[in-house]
Amino acid sequence: MCKPHQYISSQHEGDKVIVYEKGDLIYIFNFHPTQSFENYKIGTPYESDHFVLYETDEDRFGGHKRLNDAHNHWFESY
């Protein structure tokens, strides 16, 4: 499905992080093999709060488990 809004809003070579927007969704990819980031700030055109639909930071994916219970939590936008 093609969405009219597709944009890479942030890419950081050192952190190995890419933020990609498609339609109304924001995808945040961390490709760093050993570093997990806390309170990583990203820009977004949306003023509403955000929540996690899917994340791979869970232990079963080899993640750092920093987002435990993130699916039941709204993240405030600034």
Secondary structure, DSSP 8 states (H G I E B T S, - for coil): ---S-EEEEEEETTTTEEEEEETTEEEEEE--SS---SS-----S--S-EE-S--S-SGGGT---TTTTGGG-EE---
